[in-house]
Amino acid sequence: MHPINGIEFFKRLNEGESLNLLDVREEIEFNTYNIGGKNIPLSKFHENIDQAGYNKTDEIIVICMVGMRSETASNILVKKGFQLARNLTGGLLALQKLKQ
């Protein structure tokens, strides 16, 4: 697994790149604040990941608030054969700090 940091993430986003974002926070967290992408809470991840519609060769950037749940989800994806699952290091908090 190859994590992605906030600087690389913002660079790619600012260049207009279309990124596959997978937010693994709970639905209420996602609805309160999100940066887009699909929302599959980690608590429901195993039974719902196949419904996300990703190919096993797609790069998927997994995000959460601080990077812990997304790291767990990224590892699950890799075990399920998703070759390019990437954890956003530091999560949304790291992105918010970069914006300051």
CYANA upper distance limits for C-alpha pairs under 8 A (distance plus 0.5 A):
  1 MET  CA     74 SER  CA      8.09
  1 MET  CA     75 ASN  CA      7.96
  1 MET  CA     78 VAL  CA      7.76
  1 MET  CA     83 GLN  CA      8.49
  1 MET  CA     84 LEU  CA      7.64
  1 MET  CA     85 ALA  CA      7.04
  1 MET  CA     86 ARG  CA      6.74
  2 HIS  CA     84 LEU  CA      8.19
  2 HIS  CA     85 ALA  CA      8.03
  2 HIS  CA     86 ARG  CA      6.04
  2 HIS  CA     87 ASN  CA      7.83
  3 PRO  CA     86 ARG  CA      5.33
  3 PRO  CA     87 ASN  CA      5.20
  3 PRO  CA     88 LEU  CA      6.53
  3 PRO  CA     89 THR  CA      6.77
  4 ILE  CA      8 GLU  CA      7.06
  4 ILE  CA      9 PHE  CA      7.13
  4 ILE  CA     61 ILE  CA      8.28
  4 ILE  CA     86 ARG  CA      6.69
  4 ILE  CA     87 ASN  CA      6.53
  4 ILE  CA     88 LEU  CA      5.54
  4 ILE  CA     89 THR  CA      6.50
  5 ASN  CA      9 PHE  CA      6.67
  5 ASN  CA     88 LEU  CA      6.23
  5 ASN  CA     89 THR  CA      5.60
  5 ASN  CA     90 GLY  CA      8.01
  6 GLY  CA     10 PHE  CA      6.54
  6 GLY  CA     88 LEU  CA      7.42
  6 GLY  CA     89 THR  CA      7.47
  6 GLY  CA     90 GLY  CA      8.22
  6 GLY  CA     91 GLY  CA      8.50
  6 GLY  CA     94 ALA  CA      6.91
  6 GLY  CA     95 LEU  CA      6.07
  6 GLY  CA     98 LEU  CA      7.85
  7 ILE  CA     11 LYS  CA      6.64
  7 ILE  CA     98 LEU  CA      8.20
  8 GLU  CA     12 ARG  CA      6.72
  9 PHE  CA     13 LEU  CA      6.65
  9 PHE  CA     88 LEU  CA      8.45
 10 PHE  CA     14 ASN  CA      6.35
 11 LYS  CA     15 GLU  CA      6.70
 12 ARG  CA     16 GLY  CA      7.18
 12 ARG  CA     17 GLU  CA      6.10
 13 LEU  CA     17 GLU  CA      5.91
 13 LEU  CA     18 SER  CA      7.73
 13 LEU  CA     19 LEU  CA      7.98
 19 LEU  CA     59 GLU  CA      8.34
 19 LEU  CA     60 ILE  CA      7.98
 19 LEU  CA     61 ILE  CA      7.86
 20 ASN  CA     37 GLY  CA      7.07
 20 ASN  CA     58 ASP  CA      8.36
 20 ASN  CA     59 GLU  CA      7.13
 20 ASN  CA     60 ILE  CA      5.53
 20 ASN  CA     61 ILE  CA      6.53
 21 LEU  CA     36 GLY  CA      7.47
 21 LEU  CA     37 GLY  CA      4.91
 21 LEU  CA     38 LYS  CA      6.74
 21 LEU  CA     60 ILE  CA      6.53
 21 LEU  CA     61 ILE  CA      5.48
 21 LEU  CA     62 VAL  CA      6.48
 21 LEU  CA     63 ILE  CA      7.64
 22 LEU  CA     37 GLY  CA      6.03
 22 LEU  CA     38 LYS  CA      5.44
 22 LEU  CA     39 ASN  CA      6.43
 22 LEU  CA     40 ILE  CA      7.56
 22 LEU  CA     60 ILE  CA      7.26
 22 LEU  CA     61 ILE  CA      6.59
 22 LEU  CA     62 VAL  CA      5.23
 22 LEU  CA     63 ILE  CA      6.59
 23 ASP  CA     30 PHE  CA      7.90
 23 ASP  CA     37 GLY  CA      7.12
 23 ASP  CA     38 LYS  CA      6.48
 23 ASP  CA     39 ASN  CA      5.26
 23 ASP  CA     40 ILE  CA      6.81
 23 ASP  CA     41 PRO  CA      7.70
 23 ASP  CA     62 VAL  CA      6.38
 23 ASP  CA     63 ILE  CA      5.29
 23 ASP  CA     64 CYS  CA      6.24
 23 ASP  CA     70 SER  CA      8.13
 24 VAL  CA     39 ASN  CA      6.42
 24 VAL  CA     40 ILE  CA      5.63
 24 VAL  CA     41 PRO  CA      4.74
 24 VAL  CA     42 LEU  CA      5.55
 24 VAL  CA     45 PHE  CA      8.33
 24 VAL  CA     62 VAL  CA      7.58
 24 VAL  CA     63 ILE  CA      6.79
 24 VAL  CA     64 CYS  CA      6.16
 24 VAL  CA     69 ARG  CA      7.28
 24 VAL  CA     70 SER  CA      6.71
 24 VAL  CA     73 ALA  CA      7.87
 25 ARG  CA     29 GLU  CA      6.58
 25 ARG  CA     30 PHE  CA      6.69
 25 ARG  CA     39 ASN  CA      7.72
 25 ARG  CA     40 ILE  CA      7.76
 25 ARG  CA     41 PRO  CA      5.47
 25 ARG  CA     42 LEU  CA      7.05
 25 ARG  CA     63 ILE  CA      8.36
 25 ARG  CA     64 CYS  CA      5.89
 25 ARG  CA     65 MET  CA      7.74
 25 ARG  CA     69 ARG  CA      8.03
 26 GLU  CA     30 PHE  CA      6.82
 26 GLU  CA     39 ASN  CA      8.47
 26 GLU  CA     40 ILE  CA      8.12
 26 GLU  CA     41 PRO  CA      5.29
 26 GLU  CA     42 LEU  CA      7.84
 26 GLU  CA     43 SER  CA      8.21
 27 GLU  CA     31 ASN  CA      6.56
 27 GLU  CA     39 ASN  CA      7.50
 27 GLU  CA     40 ILE  CA      8.28
 27 GLU  CA     41 PRO  CA      7.10
 28 ILE  CA     32 THR  CA      6.59
 29 GLU  CA     33 TYR  CA      6.87
 29 GLU  CA     34 ASN  CA      8.43
 30 PHE  CA     34 ASN  CA      5.81
 30 PHE  CA     39 ASN  CA      7.46
 38 LYS  CA     52 ALA  CA      7.97
 40 ILE  CA     44 LYS  CA      7.23
 40 ILE  CA     45 PHE  CA      6.55
 40 ILE  CA     48 ASN  CA      7.54
 40 ILE  CA     49 ILE  CA      7.77
 41 PRO  CA     45 PHE  CA      6.43
 42 LEU  CA     46 HIS  CA      8.43
 42 LEU  CA     69 ARG  CA      7.23
 42 LEU  CA     70 SER  CA      8.48
 42 LEU  CA     73 ALA  CA      7.12
 44 LYS  CA     48 ASN  CA      6.79
 45 PHE  CA     49 ILE  CA      6.10
 45 PHE  CA     73 ALA  CA      8.05
 48 ASN  CA     52 ALA  CA      7.55
 50 ASP  CA     54 TYR  CA      8.11
 54 TYR  CA     58 ASP  CA      6.91
 55 ASN  CA     82 PHE  CA      7.98
 56 LYS  CA     81 GLY  CA      6.64
 56 LYS  CA     82 PHE  CA      4.74
 56 LYS  CA     83 GLN  CA      6.62
 56 LYS  CA     84 LEU  CA      8.25
 57 THR  CA     82 PHE  CA      6.73
 57 THR  CA     83 GLN  CA      6.23
 57 THR  CA     84 LEU  CA      6.95
 58 ASP  CA     82 PHE  CA      7.95
 58 ASP  CA     83 GLN  CA      8.03
 58 ASP  CA     84 LEU  CA      6.74
 58 ASP  CA     85 ALA  CA      8.47
 59 GLU  CA     83 GLN  CA      8.10
 59 GLU  CA     84 LEU  CA      5.04
 59 GLU  CA     85 ALA  CA      6.34
 59 GLU  CA     86 ARG  CA      7.78
 60 ILE  CA     84 LEU  CA      6.68
 60 ILE  CA     85 ALA  CA      5.30
 60 ILE  CA     86 ARG  CA      6.50
 61 ILE  CA     85 ALA  CA      6.61
 61 ILE  CA     86 ARG  CA      5.29
 61 ILE  CA     87 ASN  CA      6.36
 61 ILE  CA     88 LEU  CA      6.96
 62 VAL  CA     70 SER  CA      5.80
 62 VAL  CA     71 GLU  CA      8.08
 62 VAL  CA     73 ALA  CA      7.74
 62 VAL  CA     74 SER  CA      6.94
 62 VAL  CA     85 ALA  CA      7.54
 62 VAL  CA     86 ARG  CA      6.45
 62 VAL  CA     87 ASN  CA      5.48
 62 VAL  CA     88 LEU  CA      6.56
 63 ILE  CA     67 GLY  CA      7.02
 63 ILE  CA     69 ARG  CA      8.41
 63 ILE  CA     70 SER  CA      5.65
 63 ILE  CA     87 ASN  CA      6.91
 63 ILE  CA     88 LEU  CA      5.97
 63 ILE  CA     91 GLY  CA      6.15
 63 ILE  CA     92 LEU  CA      7.57
 64 CYS  CA     68 MET  CA      7.82
 64 CYS  CA     69 ARG  CA      6.70
 64 CYS  CA     70 SER  CA      5.95
 64 CYS  CA     88 LEU  CA      8.41
 64 CYS  CA     91 GLY  CA      5.74
 64 CYS  CA     92 LEU  CA      6.75
 65 MET  CA     90 GLY  CA      8.04
 65 MET  CA     91 GLY  CA      5.37
 65 MET  CA     92 LEU  CA      5.32
 65 MET  CA     93 LEU  CA      6.42
 66 VAL  CA     89 THR  CA      8.09
 66 VAL  CA     90 GLY  CA      5.24
 66 VAL  CA     91 GLY  CA      4.69
 66 VAL  CA     92 LEU  CA      6.72
 66 VAL  CA     93 LEU  CA      6.36
 66 VAL  CA     94 ALA  CA      7.81
 67 GLY  CA     71 GLU  CA      6.45
 67 GLY  CA     87 ASN  CA      7.44
 67 GLY  CA     88 LEU  CA      6.71
 67 GLY  CA     89 THR  CA      5.94
 67 GLY  CA     90 GLY  CA      5.24
 67 GLY  CA     91 GLY  CA      4.86
 67 GLY  CA     92 LEU  CA      8.33
 68 MET  CA     72 THR  CA      7.00
 69 ARG  CA     73 ALA  CA      6.69
 70 SER  CA     74 SER  CA      6.44
 70 SER  CA     87 ASN  CA      6.26
 70 SER  CA     88 LEU  CA      7.76
 70 SER  CA     91 GLY  CA      8.34
 71 GLU  CA     75 ASN  CA      6.77
 71 GLU  CA     87 ASN  CA      5.88
 71 GLU  CA     88 LEU  CA      8.45
 72 THR  CA     76 ILE  CA      6.87
 73 ALA  CA     77 LEU  CA      6.71
 74 SER  CA     78 VAL  CA      6.75
 74 SER  CA     85 ALA  CA      5.94
 74 SER  CA     86 ARG  CA      6.65
 74 SER  CA     87 ASN  CA      6.48
 75 ASN  CA     79 LYS  CA      6.76
 75 ASN  CA     85 ALA  CA      8.35
 76 ILE  CA     80 LYS  CA      6.74
 77 LEU  CA     81 GLY  CA      6.91
 77 LEU  CA     82 PHE  CA      5.79
 77 LEU  CA     85 ALA  CA      6.85
 78 VAL  CA     82 PHE  CA      5.37
 78 VAL  CA     83 GLN  CA      6.45
 78 VAL  CA     84 LEU  CA      8.11
 78 VAL  CA     85 ALA  CA      6.88
 89 THR  CA     94 ALA  CA      8.02
 90 GLY  CA     94 ALA  CA      5.36
 90 GLY  CA     95 LEU  CA      8.25
 91 GLY  CA     95 LEU  CA      7.28
 92 LEU  CA     96 GLN  CA      6.70
 93 LEU  CA     97 LYS  CA      6.75
 94 ALA  CA     98 LEU  CA      6.85
 95 LEU  CA     99 LYS  CA      6.93
 96 GLN  CA    100 GLN  CA      7.22
